Amino acid sequence: MGRIFEVRKATMFARWDRMAKQFTRIGKEIIIAVKAGGPDVATNPALRRCYQNARSVGMPKDRVEAAIKRAMGKDTTNYEEILYEGYAPHGVALLVETATDNHVRTVANVKACFNKGNGALGNSGSVSFQFKKMGVFKLIPEGLNTDDLELELIDFGLEELGESVDDNDNPIIILRCAFLEFGNLQKALEEKNITPISAELEWIPTITVPVTDEQAEDVSKLIERLEQDDDVNKVFHNMG
């Protein structure tokens, strides 16, 4: 019984830690969005995206509003978005998205993670050519016809439509568009009264590297180490 309790407690703490990390990431994204485009969601697509993503991870509305108020203050921390590129073990390419108020600290931490994980931090452009930056929207499929939806959205930048499941094995629809078409597709969904579960900008691999289960574990350990850093928002890979 004691062992079961310990496992449950560890799972609970891991969930809380993941949630705290998500809240911190979205809080930074809100500050960046407000400073770039203002606090009005009606005229700031990036801020609307933040609202959608905050809702998807259960971030309370008062925390979202508090982040917007902080962003409008004179003494608010300025975050710089920096993309780091490198290789994990076994030739797997990694892109590390960060939001930092101290790039010297961040690059040192990212480099240390690569070194400890038997990877190598590269220069700008060293691996990003193996990825394509795309807008990724996740939708609840209830009440939606995928064939009709694809035809209706193709003129608004839709490139890919697929079906998948979320972390709880619930069915979802995934839409992808080119980075520059993100706002057009976002607006088209809003006009159709479709609210995405989440709306993200992601790096999708165009070249994949096949790995064994053992090799994938090595890469995953490095990714997990990077994701634990407070300045790191997301890590993308091209494992096949």
C-alpha positions as CSV (number, residue, x, y, z in Angstrom):
1,M,0.0,0.0,0.0
2,G,2.9,2.3,0.9
3,R,4.5,1.7,-2.5
4,I,1.3,2.5,-4.3
5,F,1.0,5.8,-2.4
6,E,4.6,6.7,-3.3
7,V,3.9,6.1,-7.0
8,R,0.8,8.2,-6.9
9,K,2.5,11.0,-5.0
10,A,5.4,11.0,-7.5
11,T,2.9,11.1,-10.4
12,M,1.0,14.0,-8.8
13,F,4.1,16.0,-8.2
14,A,5.2,15.4,-11.8
15,R,1.8,16.6,-13.1
16,W,2.1,19.7,-10.9
17,D,5.6,20.4,-12.1
18,R,4.5,20.0,-15.7
19,M,1.5,22.3,-15.1
20,A,3.7,25.0,-13.4
21,K,6.1,24.8,-16.4
22,Q,3.2,25.3,-18.9
23,F,1.9,28.2,-16.9
24,T,5.3,29.9,-16.8
25,R,5.8,29.4,-20.6
26,I,2.4,30.8,-21.4
27,G,3.0,33.7,-19.0
28,K,6.1,34.6,-20.9
29,E,4.4,34.3,-24.3
30,I,1.6,36.6,-23.1
31,I,4.2,39.3,-22.1
32,I,5.9,38.9,-25.5
33,A,2.6,39.1,-27.3
34,V,1.3,42.1,-25.4
35,K,4.6,44.1,-25.8
36,A,4.6,43.3,-29.6
37,G,0.9,43.8,-30.4
38,G,-0.9,45.4,-27.4
39,P,-3.4,44.0,-24.9
40,D,-6.5,43.8,-27.1
41,V,-7.2,40.2,-28.2
42,A,-9.4,41.5,-31.0
43,T,-6.4,43.0,-32.8
44,N,-3.6,40.8,-31.5
45,P,-3.7,37.3,-33.0
46,A,-0.6,36.2,-30.9
47,L,-2.5,37.1,-27.7
48,R,-5.6,35.2,-28.9
49,R,-3.3,32.2,-29.4
50,C,-2.0,32.6,-25.8
51,Y,-5.6,32.7,-24.5
52,Q,-6.4,29.5,-26.4
53,N,-3.3,27.7,-25.1
54,A,-3.9,28.9,-21.5
55,R,-7.4,27.4,-21.7
56,S,-6.0,24.1,-23.0
57,V,-3.7,23.6,-20.0
58,G,-6.2,24.9,-17.4
59,M,-4.5,28.1,-16.6
60,P,-6.9,30.3,-14.5
61,K,-8.3,33.4,-16.2
62,D,-7.1,35.6,-13.4
63,R,-3.5,34.5,-14.0
64,V,-3.8,35.3,-17.7
65,E,-5.2,38.7,-16.9
66,A,-2.5,39.3,-14.3
67,A,0.2,38.4,-17.0
68,I,-1.4,41.0,-19.4
69,K,-1.3,43.7,-16.7
70,R,2.4,42.9,-15.9
71,A,3.2,43.1,-19.6
72,M,1.8,46.6,-19.6
73,G,3.9,47.8,-16.7
74,K,7.1,49.8,-17.1
75,D,9.2,47.5,-14.9
76,T,8.1,44.2,-16.7
77,T,10.9,41.9,-17.6
78,N,11.7,41.9,-21.3
79,Y,12.0,38.4,-22.7
80,E,14.0,37.6,-25.9
81,E,13.0,34.6,-27.9
82,I,16.1,32.6,-29.1
83,L,16.2,29.4,-31.0
84,Y,19.2,27.1,-30.4
85,E,20.1,24.3,-32.7
86,G,22.1,21.1,-32.2
87,Y,22.4,17.4,-32.4
88,A,21.4,14.8,-29.8
89,P,23.1,11.4,-29.8
90,H,22.7,9.1,-32.9
91,G,22.4,12.1,-35.3
92,V,19.0,13.3,-34.2
93,A,18.5,17.1,-34.8
94,L,17.1,19.2,-32.0
95,L,15.6,22.7,-32.1
96,V,15.3,24.4,-28.7
97,E,13.0,27.3,-28.3
98,T,13.7,29.6,-25.4
99,A,12.4,32.9,-23.9
100,T,15.0,34.5,-21.7
101,D,15.9,37.7,-19.9
102,N,19.6,36.7,-19.8
103,H,20.9,35.0,-23.0
104,V,24.3,34.5,-21.5
105,R,22.8,32.3,-18.8
106,T,20.5,30.5,-21.2
107,V,23.2,29.6,-23.8
108,A,25.4,28.3,-21.0
109,N,22.7,26.1,-19.6
110,V,21.6,24.8,-23.0
111,K,25.2,24.0,-23.9
112,A,25.7,22.2,-20.6
113,C,22.6,20.1,-21.3
114,F,23.8,19.1,-24.7
115,N,27.3,18.2,-23.3
116,K,25.8,16.1,-20.4
117,G,23.5,14.3,-22.9
118,N,26.3,13.4,-25.3
119,G,25.0,15.9,-27.8
120,A,26.5,19.0,-29.5
121,L,25.2,22.5,-29.6
122,G,25.5,23.9,-33.2
123,N,25.4,27.2,-34.9
124,S,22.4,29.0,-36.3
125,G,21.2,27.2,-39.4
126,S,23.0,24.0,-38.6
127,V,19.9,21.9,-38.3
128,S,16.9,24.1,-38.9
129,F,16.9,23.3,-42.6
130,Q,15.6,19.9,-41.6
131,F,12.4,21.4,-40.2
132,K,9.6,23.6,-41.4
133,K,7.9,26.1,-39.1
134,M,4.1,25.6,-39.2
135,G,1.0,26.6,-37.5
136,V,-0.6,23.7,-35.7
137,F,-4.3,23.8,-34.5
138,K,-5.9,21.0,-32.5
139,L,-9.7,20.7,-32.6
140,I,-12.4,18.6,-30.9
141,P,-13.9,16.5,-33.7
142,E,-17.5,16.6,-32.3
143,G,-19.8,18.1,-34.9
144,L,-17.1,18.5,-37.5
145,N,-16.9,16.8,-40.9
146,T,-13.2,16.5,-41.8
147,D,-13.9,16.4,-45.6
148,D,-16.0,19.5,-45.5
149,L,-13.6,21.2,-43.2
150,E,-10.6,20.5,-45.4
151,L,-12.4,22.0,-48.5
152,E,-13.5,25.1,-46.5
153,L,-10.1,25.9,-45.1
154,I,-7.8,25.1,-48.0
155,D,-8.2,28.7,-49.3
156,F,-7.1,30.0,-45.9
157,G,-3.7,28.3,-45.9
158,L,-4.5,24.8,-44.7
159,E,-1.8,22.4,-45.9
160,E,-2.5,19.2,-43.8
161,L,-5.5,17.8,-42.0
162,G,-5.2,14.6,-39.9
163,E,-6.7,12.8,-37.0
164,S,-5.0,11.7,-33.8
165,V,-5.5,11.4,-30.1
166,D,-4.5,13.5,-27.1
167,D,-2.6,12.4,-24.0
168,N,-5.8,10.9,-22.6
169,D,-6.6,9.0,-25.8
170,N,-9.4,11.4,-26.8
171,P,-9.8,11.9,-30.6
172,I,-8.6,15.2,-32.0
173,I,-8.3,16.8,-35.4
174,I,-4.9,18.4,-36.3
175,L,-4.6,21.2,-38.8
176,R,-1.3,22.4,-40.2
177,C,-0.5,25.5,-42.2
178,A,2.6,27.5,-43.2
179,F,3.9,29.9,-40.6
180,L,2.9,32.9,-42.7
181,E,-0.6,31.6,-43.0
182,F,-1.2,31.2,-39.3
183,G,-3.2,34.4,-38.9
184,N,-5.4,33.6,-41.9
185,L,-6.3,30.1,-40.7
186,Q,-6.9,31.3,-37.1
187,K,-9.3,34.0,-38.4
188,A,-11.1,31.4,-40.6
189,L,-11.7,29.2,-37.6
190,E,-13.0,32.1,-35.6
191,E,-15.4,33.0,-38.3
192,K,-16.7,29.5,-38.3
193,N,-17.1,29.6,-34.5
194,I,-14.6,26.8,-34.1
195,T,-12.4,27.2,-31.0
196,P,-9.2,25.2,-31.1
197,I,-8.1,23.2,-28.1
198,S,-4.7,24.7,-28.8
199,A,-3.0,26.8,-31.5
200,E,0.8,26.6,-31.7
201,L,3.7,27.4,-33.9
202,E,5.8,24.2,-34.2
203,W,8.9,23.0,-36.1
204,I,7.8,20.0,-38.1
205,P,10.7,17.8,-39.4
206,T,11.0,17.3,-43.2
207,I,13.9,14.9,-42.7
208,T,13.6,12.1,-40.1
209,V,16.3,9.9,-38.5
210,P,15.3,6.3,-37.7
211,V,16.3,5.2,-34.2
212,T,16.0,2.0,-32.1
213,D,14.1,2.1,-28.8
214,E,17.4,2.2,-27.0
215,Q,18.7,5.2,-29.1
216,A,15.3,6.9,-28.7
217,E,15.7,6.7,-24.9
218,D,19.1,8.4,-25.1
219,V,17.6,11.2,-27.1
220,S,14.6,11.5,-24.8
221,K,16.8,11.9,-21.8
222,L,18.5,14.9,-23.4
223,I,15.2,16.4,-24.4
224,E,13.9,16.0,-20.8
225,R,17.0,17.6,-19.4
226,L,16.6,20.6,-21.7
227,E,12.9,20.9,-20.9
228,Q,13.6,21.1,-17.2
229,D,15.4,24.4,-17.8
230,D,13.3,27.4,-16.9
231,D,14.3,29.4,-20.0
232,V,13.4,26.5,-22.4
233,N,9.8,26.6,-23.8
234,K,9.8,23.7,-26.3
235,V,12.2,21.2,-27.8
236,F,11.6,19.7,-31.3
237,H,13.3,16.7,-32.8
238,N,13.4,14.7,-36.0
239,M,13.4,11.2,-34.7
240,G,11.6,8.9,-37.1
